[in-house]
Amino acid sequence: MQGLSWQGWAVLSAVFAALTAIFGKVGVENVNSDFATFIRTGFIIVILAGFLAVTGQYQPLGAIPRNTWVFLGLSGVATGASWLCYYRALQLGEAARVAPIDKLSVLLVAVFGVLFLGERLSGLNWVGVALIAAGAVLVAIKATPG
């Protein structure tokens, strides 16, 4: 797995994100969605701590630049808010319709990447982003089976 490309890692991320929706939907059936997020976070901390211990990837906390702390902290706040909203949505809606709306983040990442990180997307890339957004909306619409 060491030689896996960014595309390979992205595909694995998509697989695990899909499993997150399915397992999460079942997991929030009998518990408050905010508490479910807390339980999930505990598992993540334990798993990552074990992973870092096994792979020897711990780093001295004092060696991490202040700017890194600020942005990782902001990322953590955004992640926590996202998870709270996601689990609440899963508790209230169908996983097959919640997850695609959550993936509208693809559109937002593209826009934010251009606005804040100076990234550039081609016309074809923007068409792809628009198709992802359109697909998410179409999947989320509750239509009566015909």
C-alpha positions, 0 to 999 in steps of 0.5 A: 500500500506504500506505493499507492497513488493519490488516485488509489488512496482517493478510491479507498477513501470513497469506499470507506466513506460509503461504509461510513454512511451505511454503518452510521445509518444503522448505528444511529437507530437507537442513540442520539446522533450527537452521542453517536458522533462522540462514540465514533470519534472515540473509535477514531482516536483509539485506532489512529493512536494504535496506527501511529504506535505501530508505524512509529509515526508520532512526532514531537508536538513542540516541533509542529509549527503554530500555523499547522496547529491553527489550520489543523484545529480549524480542520478539526472544528469543521470535521466535528461540525460536519460529522454532527450534521451528517449523523443528524441527517442520517438519523432523519433521512435515508443513507442513499439520499443523505450521502450524495448531498454530503458529496456536494462538498466536491463542488464546494472544495472546487470553488474554495480551492480556486478562491482560497488556494489559487488552484485552477480547474479546466472547463472539463473539470468544471463540467465534471464538478457540475455533473457531480452536483447535478447527480447529488441533487437528482439522487436526493430527490424523493421520487415515487417509483414508477 
